[in-house]
């Protein structure tokens, strides 16, 4: 008896014309996103301003790589590396985000540039939403320098008077002058959020409440 064999290919089960159409659309979408992001690059002509990006906590370095690859000018403030003793030996704690979930970019204020920034994976939005809030360069640079010198070491325990619902003022950093209330703490929190002393603060900006995790050193009770 002669056995007949048939090779089954992808085209037997999948409509290849539809598949290639979807792949082509995905490629076009990636090209559009890249073109929009290029408008936010440092070599773009026009007046530029600093804006704050809200990013999924723990994904800051992924976003940083994308922005640097696109030539976007940015500041990602980090704390100072520190030595600590653990289980009888000294270890180095590497620098970490001074403001978990936030990064600052300088670009022209054009719709395409803003859309390009928002289209990056893990970027939630710009602070201020549809009307992005401009961040003062002087305050931002001052904050960056203090963070690198260890001024915002978040290992200090949070005092009891910074309880949920307490009104606070941001007294330092790029969000200086903003007012808010202390939010509910969730124990250890997610990586980079509440651990080691950062305080959740709910701030109303542009009609929307945004939660920012700030070092104790940047807050005063009203």
N, C-alpha and C positions, 0 to 999 in steps of 0.2 A: 504494500500500500504506500502510495506516495503522499506524504504530508505536505500540505500547502501552508506557507507562513506569510503573514502580512505584517508589514512594519507600520505601526500606528504613529503618525506624526502629530505635532501640536495642531496643525491645520485641520486635522480630522475632528477635533473637539472644540476648537476655538475659531471664531470668526476673525481671521487675521487682519482683514481690512479695518475692522473696528478697533482691534488691538493697536495697530500701527497708528490709527487716528488719535487714540488716547495718548499713546507715547509721544506723538508729535505735538499734541496740545500741551502735555506736561513739559516738554522741552521748550516750547514757546513761552510758557509761563515762567520757567526758570530764567529765560533770557530777559523777559520783561522785568522781573524782580531785580536781576543783576543790573540792568540799565537804570532803573530807578535808584538803586543804591549807589550807583556811580555818581549820581547827581549830588549825593551827600559827601562825596570825597573831598579831601583837603585841597585838591587842585582845581576845584570848581570856582569859577569867578563869581564875585558877588559878596555882599556883606554877610558875615557869618555870626552865629550866636550859639551859646551853649544851651543844651537841653538835657534833661534827665530821662533816661530810659528805665522803665520798670521791666525787670527780667525775672523769669522763674528762678527762685532761689536754688543755688547750687549749679546753675547753668551759666553763670557769668563768664567763665573762661571760654566756653564754647562760643558765646556771642562775641567775646573779645577777638577770637581768631577770625571770625567772619568779617568783623569790622576792619581789622588790620589788613586782611587780605583785599578788602575793597578800597583801602587807602583812606579810610575815615579817621579823622583826628579824634582821639578819645582820651579820657582820664578814668582810670579804674583804681580809686584810692584803696590802698591796702594797709593793714596794721603792720607793726614792726615784728620781725621774727624774734622769738624769745626762747630762752633755755629754761627747762624745768626738769626736776628730778622725778622719775617714775620707776618704781620697782628697783630702787637702788642704783639707777644709772641716769646720767644726764641725756636728755633728748632735745632736739631742736623742733620747736613748733613753727612751721613755715608761715609766712605772711598770709593773711586771709582778708576777705572783703571788709573794709571799714564800714560800709553801708550795704549789708547783704541785700541782694535783689535790685541794686541800682548801679548804673554806669552813666557817664556823662560824655556827650558827643558834641562836637562843634561843626556846624554845617550851615548852608544857606537855608532860609526859611521858605522853601518851595514845596508845593503839594507833592510832587513826585519824590523829592528827597525824603519827606516825612513818611510817605507810603512805603518807600524802600526800606526805611528803618523798621517800620512796624511789621513788614513782611518777613523779617528774619525769624527763623525758628527760635522759640523760647523767649522772644520779646513779647511782653504783654501789651504795652502801650507806652506812650510818652506821658510824663507827668503833666497833667493839664488836659489830657485827652485831645479833643478836636481843636483846642486852643492852647497848644503847648506853652508851658511857662518857661520864660528865659531865665537862666541861672547866671548870677553875677560872676564874672571871671575872677575878680579879686577874692571873693569869699571862697570860691572853689579851690583856687591855688593855695589859699591860707589853710583850708581844711586838709588838702592833700599833704602839705608839708607837716602839719601836726600829726596826721595819721602815721606817716612814715617815721616820725620820731617817737611813736608809742603813746601819744597823748590820749588815744581812744582805746586803750587796752580794756577789753570788756570782761576781764576776770573779776572785777569788783562786784560783790553781791548787791542785788537790788534792795534798797531800803524799803521798809514796810510802808512808808508814807507815799510811795509811788504805786498806789493801789489802783485797781480797775475803776475807771470813771473820773480820776483826778485830772483836772485841767493843767496842761503844761505848755511851756513856751520853748521853742527850739532856739537856743541861745548862741549856737555856733554852727559852722559848717555851711554847705550850699543851700540848706533850707532855713537858714537863720531868719527869725521873725515870724515863722509860721506857728500857729496855735493849734492845739488838738487835745485829745483826752487819752489817757492810758487805756489800752484795750485789754481784753482778757488774755491772760497768759495760759499757755497749754503745756505746762510741765517743761520738759527739755526742749520741746518744739522740733521743727525740722532742721536739718543741717544748715547752719549759717543764719538761722532766724533768732530764736530766743536763747539758745545755749550760751553759757558764759556771760550772761548779764545784759544782753541787748533787750531794750524795752519796746513792746509793741505800742505804737501811737497811731490813733485814728485821726486823720487830718482831712478837713473838708476843703477841697480845692476844685474850682470850676464846677461846683454843684454836685460833685461826687466825692464820697468818702474813700480815701486811700489809706491803707495801713502801711506804715513805715517802721522798720525796726532800727532804733537809734541807740547809740551808746549813752550810758548814764551821764557822761561828762558833757553831753550836748543839750541836756534838758534842765529846766528849772520849773518848779511848781508855781502856778499863778495864784 
